[in-house]
Amino acid sequence: MVTNKTTPDDKGQWYLDTGCSTHMNGHKDWFMCLDERMKSKVRFANDNTMLAEGIGNVLIQRKDGRETCIKDVLYVPGISSNLLSLGQLLQKTLR
């Protein structure tokens, strides 16, 4: 994923990412439910790692005003962007 930022971050934005294998979010208060027993390490393309401190569901409001539940989102405190895995969305669509 490549992005150029010329304005301050909008923390409500989600980036569609073809390279990540899992949805990720750093806002604990956005989770409808969160299983904090699940811990794992996330490795990024630049070989940096971060600790995922749970997994759960996040309710988002779309541009058309409707709400959608994003399931199986990793809670990664300190992540700078919210990531939606296009690969994971495609796999669920094809099932």
N, C-alpha and C positions, 0 to 999 in steps of 0.2 A: 504494500500500500504506500502510495506517495501522496503527500499533502503539503501545500504551502499555506501558512497562516499569515495573513496580513492584518487581521483584526483580533481582539481579545477572544479567548475561548468561549464558546457557548456550551456550557456544561450539559445542556439538554439535547445536544446533537448526538446522533449515532453515525458511525462510519461503517459503510458496507465494505467488508474485507474478504477478498477471495483467498488470502493467504493464511488466515487464522482458522483453526479447527473448532473453536468454541466461542460462543458469545461471551463477552466480558464487560463488566461494569465496576466502577469504583465507588458507587454511592450506596452505602448500606441501607439508607432510608428509602431507597426506591424499591426494595424487594418486598413483594407481597408475602412471600415465605422464603426462608433461608435456612438451609441445613449447614450449620457451622462445624459439623463433625467432619465434613469432607474437606481435606486440605490437600493441596497439590502445588507443584512448581510449574510455572508457565515460562516457556522459553520463547523469546522474540527473535525476529530475523537477524538482529544485530548481536545475537548470543547473550543478551542481557536476560536475567531471570527475575521473576517476582513470585511471591507466594499468593496463591488463591486460598482464601480463608472461608470458603463455603460455596454452595451452589443453590440456586433457587429460581423463582419466577419474578419477572419484572413487568408491570403494566405500563404501556406507553400510550401516549395520545398521538395519533397520526395527524398529518396536515389537514385531512378531511374532517377532523373532529372526532372520529371514532376511536375507540380504544382497542388495543391488541395486547394479548399476553405473550411475552417472549419467555419460553421455557428453557430450563437448563442453562442459566446464565451464571458464569463464575463471578464471584465477588473478589475483586483484586484491588485491595486498598492501594491508593497511590497511582493507579494507572491514569495516564493523562487523557485518554479518549475512551469513549464507549464504543465497543466493537460488536457488530453483527456479522457472524460468520455466514457468508453466502453458501459455502460448501455444506454447512450444517442445515441451513434452510432448504437447500435443494434436496438433500438426502431425505428429510422429513416429508417433503412434497411428493417424492417419488415412491414412498412406501404405500 
